[in-house]
Amino acid sequence: MLKLKLPKDLYTNPFKFIPLFFFISLLGSLAFGQLLSLLEILFNYKATLKNDISNMNLWEQFILACIVAPLIETYFLQHIPYNFLSKKRVPFYFILPISALLFGAMHYQSIDYIFYGVMVGCILITAYHLWQGKKINKFYMVSIIHAIWNFFVFLVHNLT
């Protein structure tokens, strides 16, 4: 069996934790994109991942996607479900799909966007669960990861 040796401070050091979850998000997005491409090739399926903020000016998009949305979504879709269900002693393997489905449901612009949201929701609630840092709490850590990811997507969509 393959044993993966992780750094001892991976879950407490933001300079290791944030790049890890950015990389996981990138891999997930690339895999999702490949799946959509395969569906297009096999079934002539046309994916729609456009969101509702694309008709706003760049500053409005930036503020909403990189500041407002990460804080609000992290609070309502990771922080509240995780803390409420954890206090009820609900195991994480039940919390993960609940939080991820809530996250996906909030991104209801299209069925593709909902599935993409569920994938990203899985990543974010897992980050929330794993983070053990003392100087930055779980809420702010996941908000930062979410904001960085949204900023990356913002750059890709607006510079290409």
C-alpha positions as CSV (number, residue, x, y, z in Angstrom):
1,M,0.0,0.0,0.0
2,L,1.2,3.5,-0.9
3,K,2.0,5.6,2.1
4,L,2.0,9.3,1.7
5,K,4.2,11.3,4.1
6,L,2.6,14.7,4.7
7,P,4.4,17.5,6.5
8,K,3.4,17.6,10.2
9,D,2.3,21.3,9.9
10,L,0.3,20.9,6.8
11,Y,-3.0,21.5,8.6
12,T,-1.7,24.4,10.7
13,N,0.6,26.3,8.2
14,P,-1.4,28.6,5.9
15,F,1.6,28.8,3.5
16,K,1.2,25.0,2.9
17,F,-2.5,24.6,3.4
18,I,-3.7,27.3,0.9
19,P,-1.5,26.1,-2.0
20,L,-2.6,22.5,-1.4
21,F,-6.3,23.4,-1.6
22,F,-5.7,25.7,-4.6
23,F,-4.0,22.8,-6.4
24,I,-6.8,20.5,-5.4
25,S,-9.3,23.0,-6.8
26,L,-7.3,23.3,-10.0
27,L,-7.2,19.6,-10.5
28,G,-10.9,19.3,-9.8
29,S,-11.7,22.0,-12.3
30,L,-9.5,20.5,-14.9
31,A,-11.1,17.1,-14.4
32,F,-14.6,18.7,-14.5
33,G,-13.6,20.5,-17.8
34,Q,-12.4,17.2,-19.3
35,L,-15.7,15.5,-18.3
36,L,-17.7,18.3,-20.0
37,S,-15.5,18.0,-23.1
38,L,-16.1,14.2,-23.2
39,L,-19.9,14.8,-22.9
40,E,-19.7,17.2,-25.8
41,I,-17.8,14.7,-27.9
42,L,-19.9,11.7,-27.1
43,F,-23.4,13.3,-26.9
44,N,-23.0,16.8,-28.5
45,Y,-23.7,18.3,-25.0
46,K,-23.2,22.0,-24.8
47,A,-22.0,23.0,-21.3
48,T,-23.0,26.3,-19.8
49,L,-20.9,27.6,-16.9
50,K,-21.6,31.3,-17.3
51,N,-22.7,32.9,-14.1
52,D,-25.0,35.8,-13.3
53,I,-22.3,38.4,-12.6
54,S,-20.8,38.4,-16.1
55,N,-22.9,41.4,-17.1
56,M,-21.5,43.5,-14.3
57,N,-18.5,45.8,-14.7
58,L,-15.1,44.4,-13.7
59,W,-14.9,46.1,-10.3
60,E,-18.4,44.9,-9.3
61,Q,-17.4,41.4,-10.4
62,F,-14.2,41.5,-8.4
63,I,-15.8,42.8,-5.2
64,L,-18.7,40.3,-5.4
65,A,-16.7,37.3,-6.5
66,C,-13.5,37.8,-4.5
67,I,-14.7,39.5,-1.3
68,V,-18.5,39.3,-0.7
69,A,-19.3,35.8,-2.0
70,P,-16.4,34.0,-0.3
71,L,-17.4,35.5,3.1
72,I,-21.1,35.0,2.8
73,E,-20.9,31.5,1.2
74,T,-18.3,30.3,3.7
75,Y,-20.4,31.5,6.6
76,F,-23.7,30.0,5.4
77,L,-22.5,26.9,3.4
78,Q,-19.5,25.7,5.5
79,H,-19.4,27.4,8.8
80,I,-23.0,27.1,10.0
81,P,-23.7,23.5,8.6
82,Y,-20.3,22.2,9.9
83,N,-20.6,23.7,13.4
84,F,-24.3,22.9,13.8
85,L,-24.0,19.3,12.7
86,S,-20.6,18.7,14.5
87,K,-22.3,19.8,17.8
88,K,-25.0,17.2,17.1
89,R,-22.1,14.6,16.7
90,V,-22.9,14.1,13.0
91,P,-19.9,12.4,11.3
92,F,-18.0,14.3,8.7
93,Y,-19.0,11.9,5.9
94,F,-22.6,13.1,6.4
95,I,-21.6,16.8,6.7
96,L,-19.6,16.7,3.5
97,P,-22.5,15.9,1.1
98,I,-24.9,18.2,2.9
99,S,-22.6,21.2,2.7
100,A,-21.5,20.4,-0.9
101,L,-25.1,20.0,-2.1
102,L,-26.0,23.3,-0.4
103,F,-23.1,25.0,-2.1
104,G,-24.1,23.5,-5.5
105,A,-27.7,24.6,-5.0
106,M,-26.5,28.2,-4.5
107,H,-24.9,28.1,-7.9
108,Y,-28.1,27.3,-9.8
109,Q,-27.3,29.2,-13.1
110,S,-27.3,25.8,-14.9
111,I,-27.1,22.1,-14.2
112,D,-23.4,22.2,-15.1
113,Y,-22.8,25.0,-12.6
114,I,-24.6,23.1,-9.9
115,F,-22.4,20.0,-10.4
116,Y,-19.4,22.2,-10.5
117,G,-20.6,23.9,-7.3
118,V,-21.0,20.6,-5.6
119,M,-17.4,19.6,-6.5
120,V,-16.1,23.0,-5.2
121,G,-18.3,22.6,-2.1
122,C,-16.7,19.2,-1.4
123,I,-13.3,20.8,-1.5
124,L,-14.2,23.8,0.7
125,I,-15.9,21.8,3.4
126,T,-13.0,19.4,3.5
127,A,-10.6,22.3,4.0
128,Y,-12.9,23.6,6.7
129,H,-12.8,20.2,8.4
130,L,-9.0,19.7,8.1
131,W,-7.7,23.2,9.1
132,Q,-6.3,23.2,12.6
133,G,-4.5,26.5,12.7
134,K,-4.7,28.6,15.8
135,K,-4.0,32.1,14.4
136,I,-6.5,31.9,11.6
137,N,-9.8,30.2,12.4
138,K,-11.6,27.8,10.0
139,F,-14.0,30.4,8.7
140,Y,-11.3,32.8,7.7
141,M,-9.1,30.1,6.2
142,V,-11.8,28.7,4.0
143,S,-12.9,32.3,3.0
144,I,-9.3,33.0,2.0
145,I,-9.1,29.8,-0.1
146,H,-12.4,30.6,-1.7
147,A,-11.4,34.2,-2.4
148,I,-8.1,33.1,-4.0
149,W,-9.9,30.5,-6.1
150,N,-12.5,33.0,-7.2
151,F,-9.8,35.6,-8.0
152,F,-8.0,33.0,-10.2
153,V,-11.3,32.2,-12.0
154,F,-11.9,36.0,-12.3
155,L,-8.5,36.5,-14.0
156,V,-9.0,33.5,-16.3
157,H,-12.4,34.7,-17.5
158,N,-11.4,38.3,-17.9
159,L,-7.9,38.0,-19.3
160,T,-8.7,35.4,-21.9
